[in-house]
Amino acid sequence: MENISFNTRKSLCNHLGDTAGNELADFLLKLKRHLERIERTKVDRTPIVPDSTSPSLIIHSGLSQSGWDE
């Protein structure tokens, strides 16, 4: 969907007034374009080597905060 339909824009204008309805419709289109751009340029950032100081590694490895269980 490239644009907001005529009926949707007309309904917004009827309920909110012409100025506010058109402003909201334009804002929604800008937001849609912005989200599409973010989705296209999104890069997943997954660490290859886990951080050795992360609490989850300390808990799962059985190590205490000092480094070794006594």
Protein Blocks (a to p, Z undefined) as FASTA:
>chain_A
ZZdcfklmmmmmmmnojklmmmmmmmmmmmmmmmmmmmmmpccdddfbdcfkbfklmmmn
opafkopaZZ
